[in-house]
Amino acid sequence: MLNLGFLASRNGSAMRAIISAIESGDLQARPLIAVSNNRKAAALEFAAAHGVATAVIPTQADPVAADEMLAQALENAGVELVVLSGYLRRLGPRTLARYQNRILNIHPGLLPEFGGEGMYGRKVHEAVIGAGAGASGATIHLVDEIYDHGPIVDRRTVPVHAGDTPESLEARVTAMEPGFFIDTLRRIAAGDLELPS
């Protein structure tokens, strides 16, 4: 059984899909806490409505203290695996050390080709179209101190069609991401996909 914690800054789309999969019995996991740096994040309301504990930890005023608080909040909740769901802040050293190789992020492009600082959201799809790539997709990777840099856990591709725009490609990748994340967590829970120790 996976003991999950979620970090989200806005809507928390991946978190919503994962919690729904848990509730329907499609994923054997426990959603223990949702943390946001933004007290107005819609993700918090969703989590609370589904019986998941929530916490708000602002990061801008004192990033060092926020890092300590985040690591402690996750640990106190019993979290073993952290899922980033549109968390728009770089994680600090305490959280990264406490959850080394246990923080998962989904990137809306194929890594390492279309990642790095500044490569997020529609910018990724613009870069894919601009490069004339025949395929795009999403990458689930482990998080370290460098954007989009940690070890790749899995990648799933979608075709880039002639006439695709960044918007149409984004829609195709976005539609695929929740199921991909749930499948990956299911494989981790079943022991079919091992994370580095």
N, C-alpha and C positions, 0 to 999 in steps of 0.2 A: 504494500500500500504506500503510495507516494504522499508525503506530507508537504503540501505546496503553500508557498507564499507568493503574492503577486505585487508587482510594483507598476503603477500606472499614473500618468500625468493628466490624462484626459478621459476618453471614453472607455478604454480598456477592452477593446474588441476581442482580443485573444482570451483574456480572462473570462469574459462573458461566455464565450463558446466552450471553454474548458469547464467552467462551473456547471453549465447546462448539460455537458456530457457526463459529468459526475452524477448529477441529479437523475439523469435518465438511465444510469447504470452502464453507460458505454465506456466509462473510464473508472478504474479502481484507484481512487485518490481522495485525499481530504483537503479541501480548501480552508486553510487555517487563518489567514490574514491577508488583507489588501492594504497596501501603504501607498500614499500619494504625497508628492511635494506641493500639491495644489488642493486646497480645501474645497474648491468648487468642482473638482473632477467628478464627472458623472459616474465614473467607475466606483467611487465610494458608495454612492447611493444604491447602485446595483448590488454591490457586495453585501451591504447591510440588509437589503431586502431579501437576500438569500441566506441570511444567518451567518455571514462571514464577518469576523471582527475587522475593524478598520482602524487606521491611524493616519494622522497627517503629520509629516515631518518636513517643514520647510528647509531648503538647503542653502539659500543664498546668503543669509546673514552670517551664519557660522558653519561653513561646510565640514569642519573637523568634528564639531559637536553633533551635527546632523548625521555624519557617518557613524559615530558611536551609537547614537540613538537608533538608527536604522538596524545596525547589526544586532543590537540588544533586543529590539522589538521582534525581529524575525526569530531570534534564538528563544526568547521567552514564549513565543507562540508555538514552538516545537517544529518550526520549518526545517525541512531537509533539502528541498529543492526550490529555487527561486525562479519565477517566470516573469520576465520583463514584458509588459504589455503596453507599449508606447510610453515608456518611462524616459522623459526628456532631460535627464541629468546623468552626468558621468558618476559612476559609483566610486566611493572612497576606498582607501587601502584597508580599513578595518573590515568593511563588509566583503570586499574582494578576498581577503585572507580567510575570513571565517567560512565563506562559501566558495572557496576555490574549486573550480570545475563542477560547481553545483548551481550556476546561474545561467539560465537559458534565455536567449533572445532570438527573435525571428527577424530577418532582414529581407526587405522586399526586392531582392535581386540575388544574383549568383555571386557568391564570394569565392575567391578574393577579387575577382575581376571588377565588380561594381560596388565597392565598399570604401570605407575610410571616412575621415572627418568631412562633414559637409554633404555626404551622400546619404540622404534620407528622403522619404516620401517621394513626391513626383520627380525630384531631381534624379533619382535612380533610373526611373523609366525614360526620362529625357536622355540620359547618358546611353542607355541600351539602344534606343532608337537611333541616336546620333552615331553610334558605333557600327550600325548595320548588323547587329547580332541576329542570329537566326532563332535564338531561344533566350528566354529569361526564366524567372521563377522566384523561389524563395530559399533562403538558407537558414537553418537553425544552427546556432553556434554557441559555444561557451563564452562567457564574457570575461575579459581581463581589462587591464588599465588603458588599452588602446582601442579606439572605435573599430568595430567589425573585425577584430584581429584574432580573437580566441579560437581554439580548435573547432573545426566544423564537425557537427554531429550528423547532419543529413542535409541534402539538397533535393528540391523537387522542381522540375522544369515545366514551363508552359511554352508553346510556340509563339514566336513573333510573326504575325501575319503581314503580308503586303498591305500597305495602307494603314497600318496601326498608327495611332497617335499615342503620346504619353498617357493620355486619359484612358484610352481603350485598353492599353496594356496594363495600366494600373488596376483597372476594374477586374481584369482576368486574374492577375496575381492576387489581389485582395480577396477575391472569391475563393481561391484555393487555400489561402493561409490557415484559416481556423481548423479545417479538417486535417491538414498536414501537421499542425502542432499537436492536435489530439492523438493522431496516429503515432507520432514520435513519442509522446508521453506514455501511450499504451505499450509501446515496445520496451521503453525503459522500465515500466512497472512489471512487465512480464519477464524481464531479464534477457530479452532478445537483443537489446541495444545497451551496451555497457559504456558508461562515462568513464573517462580517465580517473584514476584514484589520486 
